[in-house]
Amino acid sequence: MLKIVNQIWKTLISLKFAVMVMVALTLSLITATLIESSVDTRTAQYFVYRSWWFFTILALFGALILAVAISRYPWKKKHIPFLMAHAGILMILIGSWVTFVNGIDGNVTLAEGDVNSAVEMDQQVLVFKKGDSINSVNFPWMPQSVADRFKGENYSDYGVKVDRFISDSVPKFQFIEAAKDSKEKTGAAIQIKILGAPMGGSPELWLWNGDAAWSTQKLGPARFLIKSESAELPPNQEGEARFDFIALKNGELHYEATSVRGEKKSGKISLASKEPQTINPGWRMPIQVMVKSFIPLAVNKTEYMSSPERTQNPVPAILISLIGNASSQLWLGLGDRAEFTNQAGEQISVGYFQKRVILPFALRLKEFVMKNNPGTMDPASYASNVQVVDGLQKSQSEMDALEIHTIQMNEPLKVQHYTFYQASYIPDFPKITTTVLSVNFDPGRTLKYGGSLLLILGAILLYASKARVKKKVTTNA
């Protein structure tokens, strides 16, 4: 045993081992840089930065640095610069690992008036619900070249299987008439086209009351919604126009349009003709709503396919099914969820979401402020006026009284150990109301900063020491 330990020790402090580790580390970084420049950062992280073999190289590099430092024992005064530099490198490596394991790097999205404490991470999870049991399972993103070889993965406890994965997808929305004995989630579906939209173009969208996520869509200052006649309508939001479709049990379709000023217009939509029917809601904005199709009892058959062009922020999608029942296949894009009834009659819910971390406090967006370049609509600067909410059970008057903090470019907000940066915004009409804040929690920062300082000081002292020795030798000569 002692012989094996001695052999390992000799290997760790050998020049050959040091050269091998440094070459491997250099080649890894070159490879990652090439992948990042030719593909994207996410792919470089998958193949290099977050791979087991890259962590192994870093661990060997740390072991090399530690072994070489120990090999100089007993240390003398002349070893101080050398030890400082090596200690600095070890501190940087340890600090980076602590940040990787326990750090937070994600986004918080806030609309004006919203209170949110959830940080969305750049990681995906599957959320299963069966009865009162809820479980979250990591489902890592993978490049399409790897996804093409994906053999599927079973989640036997829930009777669900992931059949396919697409790293960069585009949706193909499709709703079809449900069979009378269908066990899938059903609801009324309507396809509409918005004419005269204030942001240009003629956007088309589907509304489906089989799922809350599909039942409403916001387009500029107007919200479009579909509901059954027995369901209660949500209250109108201030400054928002509403167009509600009401699907009756007898198969009829009615509508009710409410303007920003509260003026209402309602009526029945004729479905006798196959030609699309266009409705003028009577709003000041020149919008007309074209009803292209209506299905009283529909199931969601939305599919996802690989995007023909690589996007900067790829949207992943998965194809899931019940184990042993291939006909139950259903696509889920990131942020979607679905419900199944298995052979035992149990209700199973599956969601495909970004991983979320809950902060010990919340932020409220009081106001988003944007200034444009003179004479243009190009943004010159933008900022978020936010309030820090210690508890979510505060009254409206209490929240209004909270201190307002401004987050803007080069002016982050630090709350406890978390730093918030102004990252971007989501444009809306007629006013920019949604902000995206980047959140960073770096528990290894002190170690990394301290290590960098030690490394620099050690290098300076080492250079000064060698210069002094060289000068002394020259003088003596």
BAROFI-196076 format. One line per 4 residues: number of its first residue (from 1); for each residue x, y, z of C-alpha. Coordinates in Angstrom, 2 decimals, decimal comma. Layout:
REM residues N
NUM) X:Y:Z ~ ...
This chain:
REM residues 477
1) 0,00:0,00:0,00 ~ 2,83:2,38:0,92 ~ 4,51:1,61:-2,41 ~ 1,34:2,59:-4,30
5) 1,05:5,86:-2,32 ~ 4,72:6,69:-3,05 ~ 4,20:6,01:-6,75 ~ 1,12:8,29:-6,83
9) 3,06:10,99:-5,00 ~ 6,00:10,79:-7,43 ~ 3,57:11,05:-10,34 ~ 1,83:14,11:-8,88
13) 5,08:16,07:-8,47 ~ 6,67:14,94:-11,73 ~ 7,29:17,34:-14,61 ~ 5,75:14,86:-17,06
17) 2,43:14,85:-15,15 ~ 2,45:18,65:-14,94 ~ 2,96:18,97:-18,71 ~ 0,17:16,47:-19,41
21) -2,32:18,31:-17,18 ~ -1,45:21,73:-18,59 ~ -1,70:20,49:-22,19 ~ -5,06:18,81:-21,46
25) -6,39:21,99:-19,81 ~ -5,17:24,18:-22,68 ~ -6,70:21,92:-25,35 ~ -9,99:21,83:-23,41
29) -10,20:25,62:-23,28 ~ -9,32:25,93:-26,99 ~ -12,02:23,37:-27,85 ~ -14,62:25,16:-25,74
33) -13,75:28,52:-27,32 ~ -14,09:27,10:-30,84 ~ -17,45:25,47:-30,02 ~ -18,73:28,67:-28,40
37) -17,74:30,83:-31,38 ~ -19,08:28,45:-34,03 ~ -22,21:27,17:-32,22 ~ -23,23:28,74:-28,89
41) -22,31:28,97:-25,20 ~ -24,82:26,31:-24,15 ~ -23,25:23,70:-26,42 ~ -19,77:24,59:-25,16
45) -21,00:24,12:-21,60 ~ -22,50:20,75:-22,42 ~ -19,44:19,31:-24,18 ~ -16,71:20,98:-22,10
49) -17,36:23,34:-19,19 ~ -19,96:21,13:-17,42 ~ -18,61:17,76:-18,51 ~ -17,26:15,18:-16,05
53) -13,91:14,99:-17,84 ~ -13,32:18,76:-17,62 ~ -14,01:18,65:-13,87 ~ -11,57:15,75:-13,67
57) -8,86:17,82:-15,39 ~ -9,48:20,71:-12,97 ~ -9,31:18,31:-10,01 ~ -5,99:16,92:-11,30
61) -4,74:20,47:-11,80 ~ -5,64:21,28:-8,17 ~ -3,95:18,10:-6,95 ~ -0,83:19,02:-8,96
65) -0,69:22,52:-7,46 ~ -1,18:21,21:-3,90 ~ 1,39:18,40:-4,30 ~ 4,05:20,70:-5,75
69) 3,54:23,17:-2,87 ~ 3,81:20,41:-0,25 ~ 6,89:18,94:-1,95 ~ 8,86:22,08:-1,01
73) 8,35:21,39:2,71 ~ 10,03:22,36:5,03 ~ 9,28:25,80:3,68 ~ 11,69:28,68:3,91
77) 11,34:32,42:3,56 ~ 12,30:32,27:-0,11 ~ 9,29:29,99:-0,74 ~ 6,73:32,62:0,34
81) 6,04:34,04:-3,18 ~ 5,84:30,52:-4,60 ~ 3,41:29,37:-1,87 ~ 1,27:32,52:-2,23
85) 0,82:31,93:-5,97 ~ -0,06:28,24:-5,50 ~ -2,43:29,00:-2,61 ~ -4,10:31,61:-4,81
89) -4,73:29,09:-7,59 ~ -6,19:26,58:-5,10 ~ -8,48:29,24:-3,64 ~ -9,75:30,17:-7,14
93) -10,48:26,52:-7,92 ~ -12,28:25,92:-4,62 ~ -14,23:29,17:-4,92 ~ -15,33:28,28:-8,45
97) -16,54:24,87:-7,27 ~ -18,48:26,40:-4,36 ~ -20,17:28,82:-6,77 ~ -20,98:26,02:-9,24
101) -22,63:23,87:-6,55 ~ -24,38:26,52:-4,45 ~ -24,51:29,65:-6,63 ~ -27,51:31,16:-8,40
105) -27,41:32,66:-11,88 ~ -30,86:33,23:-13,37 ~ -33,60:35,71:-14,21 ~ -36,58:37,30:-12,52
109) -39,34:38,61:-14,79 ~ -41,67:41,28:-13,44 ~ -44,61:43,17:-14,89 ~ -45,58:46,49:-13,31
113) -47,25:45,82:-9,96 ~ -46,15:42,17:-9,84 ~ -44,48:40,67:-6,77 ~ -42,13:37,77:-7,50
117) -39,57:35,78:-5,49 ~ -38,88:32,99:-8,02 ~ -35,62:32,91:-9,99 ~ -35,68:30,93:-13,23
121) -32,39:29,08:-13,74 ~ -30,81:27,96:-17,00 ~ -31,74:24,36:-16,19 ~ -34,81:22,30:-17,03
125) -36,85:19,98:-14,82 ~ -39,79:17,63:-15,17 ~ -42,44:18,15:-12,49 ~ -44,66:15,13:-11,80
129) -47,84:15,21:-9,78 ~ -49,83:12,12:-8,78 ~ -52,46:12,61:-6,12 ~ -50,88:14,74:-3,38
133) -47,35:13,75:-4,39 ~ -45,26:16,28:-6,33 ~ -41,74:15,51:-7,46 ~ -39,21:17,47:-9,50
137) -36,60:15,63:-11,62 ~ -33,71:17,24:-13,49 ~ -33,91:16,86:-17,26 ~ -30,68:18,37:-18,63
141) -30,59:20,20:-21,95 ~ -28,57:18,53:-24,70 ~ -27,42:19,62:-28,17 ~ -29,42:18,26:-31,08
145) -26,51:16,09:-32,23 ~ -26,82:14,26:-28,91 ~ -30,64:14,41:-28,86 ~ -30,75:12,60:-32,21
149) -29,29:9,56:-30,41 ~ -31,66:9,90:-27,42 ~ -33,22:6,48:-26,73 ~ -35,94:7,70:-24,40
153) -36,17:7,69:-20,63 ~ -38,76:6,00:-18,41 ~ -40,17:7,43:-15,19 ~ -41,74:4,24:-13,90
157) -43,08:5,71:-10,65 ~ -45,45:7,84:-12,73 ~ -45,86:5,57:-15,73 ~ -44,50:8,26:-18,06
161) -41,83:8,05:-20,74 ~ -39,91:10,81:-22,56 ~ -39,66:9,56:-26,14 ~ -37,92:12,43:-27,94
165) -36,09:15,68:-27,26 ~ -35,60:18,68:-29,57 ~ -33,07:21,26:-28,41 ~ -34,18:24,08:-30,73
169) -37,82:23,76:-31,73 ~ -40,69:25,62:-33,36 ~ -44,32:24,79:-32,52 ~ -46,99:23,73:-34,97
173) -50,25:24,55:-33,23 ~ -53,06:22,14:-33,97 ~ -56,40:21,37:-32,29 ~ -58,67:18,59:-33,54
177) -62,15:17,39:-32,66 ~ -62,11:15,04:-29,69 ~ -63,61:11,55:-29,78 ~ -66,66:11,03:-27,59
181) -64,86:8,51:-25,38 ~ -61,57:10,47:-25,30 ~ -59,68:10,34:-22,00 ~ -57,53:13,31:-22,99
185) -58,12:16,81:-21,69 ~ -60,79:18,48:-23,82 ~ -62,30:21,93:-24,22 ~ -63,62:24,42:-26,73
189) -60,98:25,73:-29,16 ~ -61,10:28,74:-31,46 ~ -58,63:30,02:-34,04 ~ -58,66:33,79:-34,55
193) -56,81:36,33:-36,65 ~ -56,29:39,91:-35,47 ~ -56,67:42,50:-38,23 ~ -55,26:45,99:-37,78
197) -53,04:45,05:-34,82 ~ -51,21:48,13:-33,45 ~ -47,82:46,40:-33,63 ~ -48,29:45,58:-37,31
201) -49,04:42,38:-39,17 ~ -52,08:40,12:-38,70 ~ -51,19:37,70:-35,90 ~ -53,07:34,41:-35,61
205) -53,59:32,56:-32,35 ~ -55,48:29,66:-30,80 ~ -57,55:29,83:-27,62 ~ -58,53:26,62:-25,81
209) -60,31:26,36:-22,48 ~ -59,01:22,85:-21,85 ~ -56,00:24,35:-20,05 ~ -55,62:27,65:-18,21
213) -52,33:28,32:-20,02 ~ -54,17:28,24:-23,37 ~ -57,38:30,00:-22,38 ~ -56,06:33,55:-22,58
217) -53,62:35,49:-24,76 ~ -52,48:39,10:-24,43 ~ -51,77:41,06:-27,57 ~ -50,66:44,64:-26,99
221) -53,30:46,48:-24,93 ~ -55,95:43,79:-25,53 ~ -56,57:40,41:-23,95 ~ -58,43:37,58:-25,69
225) -60,06:34,83:-23,65 ~ -62,24:31,74:-24,10 ~ -64,45:30,19:-21,38 ~ -67,40:27,87:-20,93
229) -70,75:29,40:-20,04 ~ -70,58:28,03:-16,47 ~ -67,14:29,47:-15,71 ~ -66,75:32,87:-14,09
233) -64,88:35,57:-16,00 ~ -61,76:36,97:-14,35 ~ -61,97:40,68:-13,48 ~ -60,86:43,23:-16,05
237) -57,39:44,69:-15,61 ~ -57,14:48,46:-15,48 ~ -56,20:49,96:-18,85 ~ -56,82:46,69:-20,68
241) -59,34:45,92:-23,43 ~ -61,00:42,47:-23,31 ~ -62,51:40,20:-25,95 ~ -64,18:37,14:-24,40
245) -65,47:34,11:-26,29 ~ -68,15:32,10:-24,44 ~ -68,68:28,52:-25,59 ~ -72,20:27,30:-24,74
249) -73,17:23,71:-23,98 ~ -75,43:23,58:-27,06 ~ -72,41:24,27:-29,30 ~ -73,11:27,97:-29,86
253) -70,37:30,60:-29,59 ~ -70,98:34,08:-28,20 ~ -68,65:37,00:-27,59 ~ -68,40:40,01:-25,31
257) -65,99:42,87:-26,09 ~ -65,05:45,41:-23,40 ~ -63,13:48,56:-24,26 ~ -60,53:50,27:-22,08
261) -63,27:52,71:-21,01 ~ -65,59:49,87:-19,98 ~ -67,90:50,06:-23,02 ~ -69,35:46,64:-23,85
265) -70,48:44,99:-27,07 ~ -71,77:41,43:-27,30 ~ -73,41:39,07:-29,75 ~ -73,61:35,61:-31,25
269) -71,05:34,32:-33,73 ~ -72,67:32,62:-36,70 ~ -71,11:29,23:-37,45 ~ -73,47:28,17:-40,23
273) -71,16:29,41:-42,97 ~ -67,69:27,96:-43,44 ~ -66,40:31,41:-44,32 ~ -64,48:33,24:-41,54
277) -66,56:35,79:-39,64 ~ -65,06:39,19:-38,82 ~ -66,17:41,11:-35,72 ~ -65,60:44,79:-35,00
281) -65,39:45,18:-31,20 ~ -66,00:48,94:-31,43 ~ -62,72:49,95:-29,82 ~ -60,88:53,17:-30,63
285) -57,94:51,16:-31,89 ~ -58,76:49,89:-35,42 ~ -58,83:46,19:-34,48 ~ -61,09:43,56:-36,02
289) -61,27:39,94:-34,92 ~ -61,62:37,23:-37,56 ~ -62,93:33,87:-36,33 ~ -61,31:31,29:-38,62
293) -62,47:28,08:-36,95 ~ -64,29:26,83:-33,86 ~ -64,25:23,34:-32,34 ~ -66,76:22,89:-29,46
297) -64,91:19,85:-28,08 ~ -61,23:19,74:-29,01 ~ -57,98:18,13:-27,90 ~ -54,58:19,75:-28,15
301) -52,38:18,09:-30,77 ~ -49,68:20,75:-30,92 ~ -46,44:19,37:-32,31 ~ -42,87:20,60:-32,22
305) -40,24:20,29:-34,91 ~ -36,59:21,25:-35,23 ~ -36,08:24,90:-36,11 ~ -34,62:25,32:-39,63
309) -32,43:28,15:-38,32 ~ -30,36:28,12:-35,15 ~ -31,65:30,65:-32,63 ~ -29,70:32,51:-29,94
313) -32,00:31,24:-27,18 ~ -33,14:27,77:-28,26 ~ -36,57:26,62:-27,06 ~ -36,45:22,91:-26,16
317) -39,39:20,50:-26,44 ~ -40,05:16,91:-25,39 ~ -42,40:14,17:-26,64 ~ -43,94:12,24:-23,74
321) -46,29:9,28:-23,50 ~ -47,65:6,77:-21,02 ~ -45,44:3,68:-20,71 ~ -47,00:0,93:-22,78
325) -49,40:3,28:-24,58 ~ -47,69:4,85:-27,59 ~ -50,97:6,40:-28,80 ~ -50,93:8,78:-25,82
329) -47,93:10,71:-27,18 ~ -48,02:14,46:-26,53 ~ -45,52:17,26:-27,16 ~ -44,54:19,68:-24,39
333) -42,63:22,86:-25,08 ~ -40,68:24,47:-22,26 ~ -43,29:25,91:-19,86 ~ -46,06:23,49:-20,89
337) -47,76:20,82:-18,82 ~ -50,15:17,97:-19,56 ~ -52,43:15,59:-17,71 ~ -52,89:11,86:-18,30
341) -55,15:9,17:-16,91 ~ -53,15:5,95:-16,57 ~ -54,47:2,41:-16,78 ~ -55,13:2,40:-13,04
345) -57,39:5,44:-13,43 ~ -54,93:7,77:-11,64 ~ -54,59:11,41:-12,72 ~ -50,96:12,23:-13,57
349) -49,72:15,73:-14,33 ~ -46,40:16,30:-16,12 ~ -44,80:19,72:-16,50 ~ -41,65:20,74:-18,39
353) -40,30:23,88:-16,76 ~ -37,25:25,96:-16,02 ~ -35,79:25,10:-12,63 ~ -36,86:27,67:-10,06
357) -35,20:28,86:-6,88 ~ -37,24:30,80:-4,33 ~ -35,51:33,81:-2,77 ~ -35,94:34,61:0,95
361) -37,62:37,88:-0,12 ~ -39,54:39,19:-3,12 ~ -39,25:42,10:-5,54 ~ -42,10:44,29:-6,71
365) -41,83:46,30:-9,93 ~ -43,17:49,72:-9,12 ~ -42,41:51,21:-12,53 ~ -40,37:50,51:-15,64
369) -38,88:53,64:-17,19 ~ -37,48:53,86:-20,72 ~ -36,02:56,85:-22,55 ~ -35,73:56,91:-26,34
373) -33,17:58,58:-28,55 ~ -34,51:61,98:-29,73 ~ -36,78:61,64:-32,75 ~ -36,71:57,82:-32,76
377) -38,25:54,84:-30,98 ~ -34,81:53,37:-30,27 ~ -34,19:52,94:-26,53 ~ -31,44:55,16:-25,13
381) -31,71:53,81:-21,58 ~ -34,10:51,89:-19,39 ~ -34,41:51,25:-15,68 ~ -36,56:49,37:-13,18
385) -37,88:51,01:-10,03 ~ -38,38:48,12:-7,63 ~ -39,30:47,55:-4,00 ~ -38,00:44,80:-1,73
389) -40,84:42,91:-0,05 ~ -39,84:40,92:3,04 ~ -43,20:39,17:3,30 ~ -45,83:38,49:0,65
393) -48,71:39,14:3,05 ~ -48,36:42,92:2,99 ~ -51,30:45,15:2,17 ~ -51,29:47,38:-0,91
397) -50,74:50,51:1,19 ~ -47,82:48,88:3,02 ~ -46,16:47,90:-0,25 ~ -46,66:51,37:-1,73
401) -44,82:52,79:1,28 ~ -41,73:50,62:0,77 ~ -38,46:52,22:-0,33 ~ -37,96:52,39:-4,10
405) -34,64:51,21:-5,57 ~ -33,54:51,90:-9,14 ~ -31,82:49,17:-11,17 ~ -30,25:50,23:-14,44
409) -27,18:49,63:-16,56 ~ -24,02:49,71:-14,39 ~ -26,18:50,34:-11,33 ~ -27,20:46,97:-9,81
413) -29,15:46,40:-6,61 ~ -27,68:44,29:-3,80 ~ -30,09:42,67:-1,36 ~ -28,59:40,40:1,28
417) -26,18:38,20:-0,73 ~ -27,98:38,61:-4,06 ~ -27,17:41,09:-6,85 ~ -29,80:42,19:-9,39
421) -28,81:43,61:-12,79 ~ -30,97:45,19:-15,47 ~ -30,76:42,53:-18,19 ~ -33,48:43,31:-20,74
425) -37,17:44,02:-21,15 ~ -40,19:42,58:-22,93 ~ -41,79:45,18:-25,22 ~ -45,53:45,73:-24,93
429) -48,03:48,22:-26,28 ~ -48,70:51,02:-25,61 ~ -46,18:51,08:-22,77 ~ -43,14:49,03:-21,79
433) -44,26:47,26:-18,63 ~ -42,24:44,06:-18,24 ~ -38,64:43,88:-17,09 ~ -36,11:41,05:-16,97
437) -33,62:41,22:-14,12 ~ -30,53:39,04:-13,94 ~ -29,92:37,56:-10,47 ~ -26,52:36,50:-9,22
441) -25,54:34,83:-5,96 ~ -21,85:33,92:-5,84 ~ -20,94:32,21:-2,53 ~ -17,40:31,52:-3,75
445) -16,68:35,14:-4,67 ~ -14,57:35,89:-1,58 ~ -12,39:32,85:-2,20 ~ -11,98:33,72:-5,89
449) -11,15:37,38:-5,20 ~ -8,77:36,46:-2,37 ~ -7,13:33,81:-4,52 ~ -6,67:36,23:-7,41
453) -5,04:38,75:-5,06 ~ -2,69:36,11:-3,63 ~ -1,79:34,91:-7,13 ~ -0,94:38,43:-8,32
457) 1,05:39,29:-5,19 ~ 2,89:35,98:-5,35 ~ 3,80:36,53:-9,00 ~ 5,02:40,09:-8,25
461) 7,11:38,93:-5,29 ~ 8,49:36,00:-7,27 ~ 9,51:38,31:-10,11 ~ 11,03:40,81:-7,65
465) 12,92:38,04:-5,83 ~ 14,44:36,69:-9,06 ~ 15,34:40,20:-10,21 ~ 17,09:40,88:-6,89
469) 19,06:37,61:-7,09 ~ 20,07:38,35:-10,71 ~ 21,20:41,85:-9,76 ~ 23,23:40,49:-6,83
473) 24,96:37,93:-9,06 ~ 25,76:40,61:-11,67 ~ 27,17:42,93:-9,00 ~ 29,38:40,19:-7,52
477) 30,64:39,31:-10,97
